[in-house]
Amino acid sequence: MHELASLAAIVAVALAATTAAVSLVGRALRVLEYALLSGAVVVILFVMVFVGAEVLMRYGFNAPIPGHLEGSELLLPIIVFLALSYTQATHRHVGMDLLLDVLPPGARRYARMATLVVSLLTCSVLAYFSGKNAYQLWLYDDVTMTPPYFKTWPAAAAIPLGYALITLRMYLQILNLFDPARFPSHAPDDTLHAVE
């Protein structure tokens, strides 16, 4: 319980500092989200080539690539969590808006703020404890159980990074809903997804 109280205090201080420097934090977060999204895309392309090469080697040459399954599995959290904050910022995630759509605009705004507050608290706790886990894996120098013995901490480190960034993004969204004139959204533009 002491650990959660300390975490709550740290989160409160971090959010207060973010509020003070919201313009700088918002722009920096947008740039970081683009960079991490680009990294996730590169990892997806690598996994596609890697799995394709493994299938070719296994069935074409009867020489499977060692550790292909573990390697691909370790890259999945990196793919998901590096793009998580960008997905939240652009509202590209799957959501249940049925109830929100029937609410009047004022109530909808407060309902979104309440949902974001609960999500922010949940994600900050998940960021903290997954960060502890990643640090522990790094200390143990944990590796996969089969050769070529990939290190597991890089995949584990992507999880707290993703949760920390989505926590920050949700806080910026709360501020924007609270006072849009004072706190701009700093959301990435949707030109990356434009289909013509």
Secondary structure per residue as TSV (DSSP state, phi and psi in degrees):
chain	resnum	aa	ss	phi	psi
A	1	M	-	360.0	-36.6
A	2	H	H	-61.4	-37.9
A	3	E	H	-64.4	-41.4
A	4	L	H	-68.5	-36.2
A	5	A	H	-65.4	-41.5
A	6	S	H	-63.1	-42.0
A	7	L	H	-61.5	-42.5
A	8	A	H	-61.4	-40.9
A	9	A	H	-65.9	-42.9
A	10	I	H	-63.4	-43.7
A	11	V	H	-63.3	-41.6
A	12	A	H	-62.4	-43.0
A	13	V	H	-65.6	-43.2
A	14	A	H	-63.2	-39.9
A	15	L	H	-69.6	-36.1
A	16	A	H	-64.6	-42.1
A	17	A	H	-64.8	-38.2
A	18	T	H	-63.5	-40.4
A	19	T	H	-62.5	-39.7
A	20	A	H	-66.8	-34.4
A	21	A	T	-117.2	40.0
A	22	V	H	-61.2	-36.8
A	23	S	H	-66.1	-46.9
A	24	L	H	-65.9	-44.7
A	25	V	H	-63.8	-41.9
A	26	G	H	-62.4	-45.1
A	27	R	H	-66.1	-42.5
A	28	A	H	-64.9	-39.8
A	29	L	H	-64.5	-40.2
A	30	R	H	-61.8	-43.8
A	31	V	H	-64.3	-43.6
A	32	L	H	-63.7	-39.1
A	33	E	H	-63.2	-41.9
A	34	Y	H	-62.6	-43.6
A	35	A	H	-63.7	-45.3
A	36	L	H	-69.0	-35.1
A	37	L	H	-62.7	-43.1
A	38	S	H	-62.2	-40.6
A	39	G	H	-62.5	-41.1
A	40	A	H	-63.9	-38.4
A	41	V	H	-64.7	-42.1
A	42	V	H	-62.3	-41.8
A	43	V	H	-64.9	-39.9
A	44	I	H	-60.3	-45.9
A	45	L	H	-63.0	-40.3
A	46	F	H	-62.2	-43.7
A	47	V	H	-62.3	-40.1
A	48	M	H	-61.3	-46.1
A	49	V	H	-67.2	-41.1
A	50	F	H	-63.2	-46.8
A	51	V	H	-67.5	-40.3
A	52	G	H	-61.5	-42.3
A	53	A	H	-65.4	-37.2
A	54	E	H	-65.9	-41.8
A	55	V	H	-63.0	-44.3
A	56	L	I	-61.9	-45.1
A	57	M	I	-66.0	-40.4
A	58	R	I	-68.6	-50.7
A	59	Y	I	-94.1	-24.2
A	60	G	I	-88.3	-37.2
A	61	F	S	-121.5	1.8
A	62	N	S	54.0	39.3
A	63	A	-	-140.3	79.2
A	64	P	-	-63.3	152.9
A	65	I	-	-79.4	124.7
A	66	P	T	-65.3	137.6
A	67	G	T	74.9	16.6
A	68	H	H	-64.5	-38.4
A	69	L	H	-69.0	-47.2
A	70	E	H	-64.3	-40.7
A	71	G	H	-61.4	-44.7
A	72	S	H	-65.4	-40.8
A	73	E	H	-64.7	-37.6
A	74	L	H	-69.6	-24.2
A	75	L	H	-82.5	-17.2
A	76	L	H	-61.8	-47.0
A	77	P	H	-62.4	-31.8
A	78	I	H	-65.5	-44.3
A	79	I	H	-60.5	-48.2
A	80	V	H	-70.7	-50.6
A	81	F	H	-80.4	-22.8
A	82	L	H	-69.6	-29.4
A	83	A	S	-96.9	0.4
A	84	L	H	-63.3	-46.8
A	85	S	H	-66.4	-40.0
A	86	Y	H	-62.2	-40.8
A	87	T	H	-62.4	-41.6
A	88	Q	H	-65.3	-42.0
A	89	A	H	-64.4	-35.0
A	90	T	T	-97.2	2.8
A	91	H	T	56.2	41.7
A	92	R	-	-96.1	5.5
A	93	H	S	-84.6	166.2
A	94	V	-	-79.0	128.8
A	95	G	-	-139.1	159.3
A	96	M	-	-108.1	96.5
A	97	D	-	-104.5	13.2
A	98	L	H	-58.1	-47.3
A	99	L	H	-70.4	-41.2
A	100	L	H	-63.4	-34.2
A	101	D	H	-66.4	-25.9
A	102	V	H	-91.5	-8.9
A	103	L	S	-77.8	151.2
A	104	P	-	-66.9	157.8
A	105	P	H	-53.1	-41.9
A	106	G	H	-64.6	-45.9
A	107	A	H	-66.6	-36.7
A	108	R	H	-61.8	-41.4
A	109	R	H	-61.7	-46.7
A	110	Y	H	-69.6	-34.3
A	111	A	H	-65.6	-40.5
A	112	R	H	-65.5	-40.6
A	113	M	H	-62.7	-43.5
A	114	A	H	-63.6	-42.3
A	115	T	H	-63.0	-41.9
A	116	L	H	-66.4	-36.8
A	117	V	H	-63.5	-46.9
A	118	V	H	-62.5	-42.8
A	119	S	H	-65.5	-39.4
A	120	L	H	-60.9	-46.4
A	121	L	H	-63.5	-42.8
A	122	T	H	-63.2	-47.0
A	123	C	H	-67.7	-32.4
A	124	S	H	-68.2	-38.0
A	125	V	H	-66.1	-43.6
A	126	L	H	-63.8	-37.4
A	127	A	H	-63.5	-43.3
A	128	Y	H	-63.7	-51.9
A	129	F	H	-72.8	-32.5
A	130	S	H	-71.9	-29.3
A	131	G	H	-66.3	-40.6
A	132	K	H	-61.4	-41.3
A	133	N	H	-64.6	-43.9
A	134	A	H	-62.8	-40.5
A	135	Y	H	-64.4	-40.5
A	136	Q	H	-63.9	-41.8
A	137	L	H	-63.2	-36.5
A	138	W	H	-67.7	-42.2
A	139	L	H	-62.8	-40.4
A	140	Y	H	-76.9	-11.4
A	141	D	T	54.9	47.7
A	142	D	-	-65.2	139.7
A	143	V	B	-132.8	167.1
A	144	T	-	-67.6	164.0
A	145	M	S	-80.4	-14.9
A	146	T	S	-122.7	156.4
A	147	P	T	-59.8	146.6
A	148	P	T	-88.4	21.2
A	149	Y	-	56.4	66.8
A	150	F	-	-69.5	142.6
A	151	K	B	-71.5	140.3
A	152	T	S	-96.3	-17.1
A	153	W	H	-66.8	-31.1
A	154	P	H	-62.2	-40.2
A	155	A	H	-66.2	-40.0
A	156	A	H	-68.2	-32.2
A	157	A	H	-71.0	-24.1
A	158	A	H	-66.7	-27.8
A	159	I	H	-68.5	-53.2
A	160	P	H	-65.6	-31.4
A	161	L	H	-62.2	-47.7
A	162	G	H	-62.2	-44.4
A	163	Y	H	-66.6	-38.2
A	164	A	H	-65.2	-42.3
A	165	L	H	-69.7	-37.6
A	166	I	H	-70.0	-30.9
A	167	T	H	-62.6	-45.7
A	168	L	H	-63.5	-42.9
A	169	R	H	-62.2	-42.8
A	170	M	H	-65.5	-35.4
A	171	Y	H	-65.3	-41.9
A	172	L	H	-62.6	-35.6
A	173	Q	H	-68.0	-37.4
A	174	I	H	-63.0	-46.0
A	175	L	H	-60.3	-41.6
A	176	N	H	-64.1	-40.4
A	177	L	H	-68.2	-33.7
A	178	F	H	-68.5	-48.1
A	179	D	-	-148.3	87.4
A	180	P	T	-61.4	-30.7
A	181	A	T	-69.8	-37.2
A	182	R	T	-86.4	-33.3
A	183	F	S	-121.9	94.0
A	184	P	-	-65.3	161.7
A	185	S	-	-71.1	-32.3
A	186	H	-	54.9	27.7
A	187	A	-	-81.7	146.1
A	188	P	-	-61.0	146.9
A	189	D	-	-74.0	161.5
A	190	D	G	-92.9	17.7
A	191	T	G	-67.1	-21.8
A	192	L	G	-66.1	-26.2
A	193	H	G	-103.5	4.7
A	194	A	-	-66.4	128.0
A	195	V	-	-116.6	124.1
A	196	E	-	-120.0	360.0
